[in-house]
Amino acid sequence: MFEGDLLFIYAIIALIVVIAVIIVAKSYTVVPPHEAHVVVSRSKGKKLFCSREGVVKSAYWHVPVLQQRAVLPLENIQIQINDIPLRDKDMAKFAADVRCFLNIFDPIQPQRDWER
């Protein structure tokens, strides 16, 4: 008589365990070698996680409700702006293409007041 109920309870417990394992597995993050993660939490402040020299930690637990995370690439970032309308000193119209490469040297460096 209680065998059907017992089987239902075991299925619910197994489902809860599977969901808990998936949540725990998703919250553990290993930082790839070409990225840096800056994690800000309310109690611990700002921490850097990457695989560069001098930074020991390259994996962490991330709780999205309590922490904010910024993912920064450590490789060269290409920024290309095509056909910017410009004028020379005699007000003649011409167009130019701009291409620049950025490389993040210090991911945790604070932002200056004039850059905000």
C-alpha positions in Angstrom: 0.0 0.0 0.0 2.8 2.4 0.8 5.2 1.2 -1.9 3.8 3.6 -4.4 4.1 6.5 -2.0 7.6 5.4 -1.0 8.7 5.2 -4.6 7.3 8.7 -5.2 9.2 10.1 -2.2 12.5 8.5 -3.5 11.9 10.1 -6.9 11.4 13.5 -5.3 14.5 13.2 -3.2 16.6 12.1 -6.2 15.3 15.0 -8.2 16.2 17.4 -5.4 19.7 15.9 -5.2 20.2 16.2 -9.0 19.1 19.9 -8.9 21.4 20.7 -6.0 24.4 19.1 -7.8 23.6 21.1 -10.9 23.4 24.3 -9.0 26.7 23.6 -7.2 28.5 22.6 -10.4 27.3 25.8 -12.1 28.5 28.1 -9.3 32.1 26.8 -9.4 34.1 28.7 -12.0 37.5 28.0 -13.4 39.0 31.0 -15.2 40.3 30.3 -18.7 43.9 31.4 -19.5 42.9 34.2 -21.8 40.4 35.9 -19.3 40.5 37.7 -16.0 37.5 37.7 -13.6 37.0 40.6 -11.2 34.5 39.5 -8.5 33.0 42.0 -6.1 31.2 40.8 -3.0 29.7 42.8 -0.2 31.7 41.2 2.6 35.0 40.5 0.9 35.4 43.4 -1.4 37.1 43.1 -4.9 39.1 40.1 -5.9 41.0 39.2 -9.1 41.0 35.6 -10.5 43.2 34.9 -13.5 46.1 32.7 -14.6 48.7 35.4 -14.9 51.9 35.5 -12.9 51.5 36.9 -9.4 47.8 36.0 -9.1 47.5 32.7 -7.2 43.8 32.1 -7.6 42.3 30.9 -10.8 39.0 29.3 -9.6 36.2 30.5 -7.4 32.7 30.0 -6.2 30.3 32.5 -7.8 26.9 33.3 -6.2 25.1 35.5 -8.6 22.7 37.0 -6.0 25.5 38.1 -3.6 28.4 38.8 -6.0 29.0 40.8 -9.2 31.5 39.6 -11.8 33.3 41.3 -14.6 34.9 39.1 -17.3 37.8 40.9 -19.0 39.8 39.4 -21.9 43.6 39.4 -21.5 44.3 39.2 -25.2 44.5 42.0 -27.7 41.1 43.5 -28.4 40.6 45.0 -31.8 38.3 48.0 -32.1 37.5 49.1 -35.6 35.3 52.0 -36.6 34.6 52.4 -40.3 33.8 55.5 -42.3 33.9 58.2 -39.7 32.8 61.5 -41.3 35.4 64.1 -40.8 36.4 67.6 -42.0 39.9 69.0 -42.5 40.9 72.6 -41.5 39.4 74.0 -44.8 36.1 72.2 -44.0 36.5 69.7 -46.8 34.6 66.5 -46.1 36.4 63.1 -46.0 35.9 59.7 -44.3 38.4 57.7 -42.4 38.7 54.3 -40.9 40.1 53.9 -37.3 41.5 50.7 -36.0 43.2 50.3 -32.6 44.2 47.4 -30.4 43.7 47.3 -26.6 45.5 45.1 -24.1 44.4 45.0 -20.4 47.6 45.2 -18.3 46.1 45.4 -14.8 42.5 44.2 -14.6 41.9 45.3 -11.0 43.2 48.9 -11.4 40.6 51.3 -10.0 38.8 53.6 -12.4 39.9 57.2 -12.2 37.4 59.9 -11.4 37.7 61.6 -14.8 37.0 58.3 -16.7 33.6 57.8 -15.2 
